[in-house]
Amino acid sequence: MKKITILFLALFLIFNLCIFSTSAAESPIAVNYYAMHVAIDGHGHAEVDKVDIPAESDELVIFTALPKEGYHFVGWKIEGTYNIIEGNIYSPTIKLRPTSDIFAIAVFNDGNGTIATIDTSPISPKTGQSSLPVFLALAALVLSTGSIMMINTKR
């Protein structure tokens, strides 16, 4: 009976060593990003200087709108949370500090008040860490400890 207990203890140690050696090297912590989107409503061109901003940074983003000839820039429709650093929603160039995903629409008209509307709201999934390796190691520990206890109680 002692040989069986020692055998199970050895298997338990080998199994846990395998589990912990494969899960010991953790992946780097995922960085969350805020996504920057830009679109136009009317005739013109709009751009953003950065597409993704690390969520924990204080980086600034510049949105720029250029109307086509014969059209006028009306303003920005901006979805998301942000702080305006330079300009305002009526400035063709606006500098923001985003605190979420941003979807900015540059609105243009032809001087006659004709403005189309765009209804869109993109969603950027957040990234995170998985605790699956830790769960598996703990489950293996509980199962093997329970097995050893059962063997010892039968003696």
PEHU-V91058 format. One record per backbone hydrogen bond with DSSP energy under -0.5 kcal/mol. NH is the residue of the N-H (numbers start at 0). CO is the residue of the C=O. If there is no record, write none. Layout:
nh: (NH;NH)
co: (CO;CO)
This chain:
nh: (4;5;6;7;8;9;10;11;12;13;14;15;16;17;18;19;20;21;22;23;25;31;33;34;35;36;36;38;40;43;44;46;48;52;54;56;60;62;62;63;64;65;67;70;71;73;74;75;76;77;78;82;84;85;90;93;94;95;95;96;97;98;99;101;102;103;104;105;105;106;106;107;108;114;119;124;134;135;136;137;138;139;140;141;142;143;144;145;146;147;148;149;150;151;152;153;154;154)
co: (0;1;2;3;4;5;6;7;8;9;10;11;12;13;14;15;16;17;18;19;23;29;52;32;50;34;101;103;105;41;65;63;61;33;31;53;95;60;93;46;91;44;42;67;108;106;106;88;104;75;102;96;94;94;87;62;85;60;93;82;95;80;80;34;78;36;76;38;103;74;104;40;71;112;117;122;130;131;132;133;134;135;136;137;138;139;140;141;142;143;144;145;146;147;148;149;150;151)
